[in-house]
Amino acid sequence: MAFFEPARQLYLKHGFEFCGPFADYPEDPNSCFMHQALHTTASQIRLCGQ
């Protein structure tokens, strides 16, 4: 749907990529699925309370 194109472009601009449905979601012509890989190094990980 063209109405959502600006939102999709915003997500793409910020590193998201299109992917297939996940979990139990079925293919749907009115939906799109996107994901973004998160890369974390050990120095960026902080445990709660520390």
C-alpha positions in Angstrom: 0.0 0.0 0.0 1.5 3.3 -1.1 0.3 5.0 2.1 3.0 3.1 4.1 5.9 3.7 1.7 7.4 6.7 3.6 7.5 4.6 6.8 9.2 1.7 4.9 11.8 4.1 3.5 12.4 5.5 7.0 13.1 2.0 8.3 15.4 1.2 5.3 17.3 4.4 5.9 18.0 3.3 9.4 19.4 -0.1 8.5 16.4 -2.4 8.5 16.0 -5.0 5.7 13.0 -6.8 4.3 12.7 -10.4 5.3 10.0 -13.1 5.2 7.4 -13.6 7.9 8.6 -14.9 11.3 7.1 -17.0 14.0 3.6 -18.0 13.0 2.8 -15.0 10.9 1.4 -15.9 7.4 2.3 -14.2 4.2 0.0 -11.2 3.8 -0.1 -8.9 0.8 -0.9 -6.0 3.2 2.0 -6.6 5.4 5.8 -6.4 5.1 8.4 -7.9 7.5 11.6 -6.2 8.3 14.5 -6.9 10.6 17.7 -5.2 11.8 20.7 -7.1 13.0 22.1 -5.8 16.3 25.8 -6.1 16.8 27.1 -5.9 20.3 30.7 -6.2 21.5 31.6 -7.6 24.9 32.6 -4.1 26.1 29.1 -2.8 25.3 27.3 -5.4 27.5 26.5 -4.2 31.0 24.8 -6.6 33.4 21.9 -5.2 35.5 23.1 -3.9 38.8 26.7 -3.6 37.8 
